[in-house]
Amino acid sequence: MRTTNHSLGSISYPDEICFAFNPTYIKVSGCSATSLSVTISDGNTIYPLEFMCFDQTCVANISRALQLLFDTYNIINERTKSVSVDVSDGNNEFTFTTIAVWGYIAPGERFNGERTVRWFTNFPMTVTVFNGLSFSERNPSGNSFVIDSAWDYTFDYTFQPVGSQTIMFVRDDSSEGVFLRWIDRHGRLQFWLFSEGVRKVKNDDGGNELTMNYADREGNSFRNIKRQQYFFGEVSLMLCAPNVSAEDYRMLESILTSPVIDLYHPGSVAGWEPVRIAKSTNKRTTDILQDFEFEIELPNINAQSL
């Protein structure tokens, strides 16, 4: 949190960079007004809010407004926002800017540090790099590359520029499997080639029962013959990353809570298809190498409807 003394009072406000899904507070102490107006804008969308003051103190949580600035249908391409925030009591105004990251950081986690990435050479993938203003996607090359303008963050500490950091690559030339990409909790794109397991199709009915005008060859009518109006199939697929290290396992766990997961169709115009993670419980042991198993839900199979 940054702090300053202002005509509004003593103000604590978000760092230069914040996570939109962490609580993001503005606190004004020594406030003489009964309420404060807070306006959040990314230059295109504006959210005006009002917060009441109690005992000369106003606490405003702007997390939800930050989240709503992001375009749900374009989240893959834009996962940071440059945000301007105005705080006013009608006579005095305080303005600050922050970079909002579409993500969340938990206690003990580190953001944007040095890391090792599995490079699946036969599939389209990138490496997410944060430069202090926004994410960029870089193509893997060689054994590593260096981030010259790296920013680092550890929970409970402010973002700060650090020296050059290295991202190491481990080449994987596998060509068979199910290739997924997803956005992890820190807003980065992750990629992995999983082994395909059991595919399940669960059918269910819908609509109404329709009485058929059925008659046998002698003209006898049977009005109790019915058809179901339509059926659909719920498709799920078991996936596995076998014998992964503890570091890779922790990274893969981020897919279990990601609302943005895409499946790649090689050699097809379909490209990246949205899928969902199935609800389940994943258990990690203390083994050095272990299998990471989970289930995804594919789009429903819809057929004809009567």
ABEGO torsion letter per residue (X at the ends): XBBBBBAAEBBBBBBABBBAABBBBBBBBGBABABBBBBBBAGABBBBBBBBBBGGBBBBBAAAAAAAABBAAAAAABABBBBBBBBBAGABBBBBBBBBBBBBBBBGBBBGBBBBBBBBAABBBBBBBBAGABBBBBBBBEABBBBABBBBBBBGBBBBBBBBBBBBBBBBABABEBBBBBBBAAGBBBBBBBBBBBBBBBBBBBEBBBBBBBBBAAGBBBAABBBBABBBBBBBBBBBBBGBBAAAAAAAAAAAABABBBBBBBGBAAEBBBBBBBBBBBBBBABABBBBBBBBBBBBBBBBBX
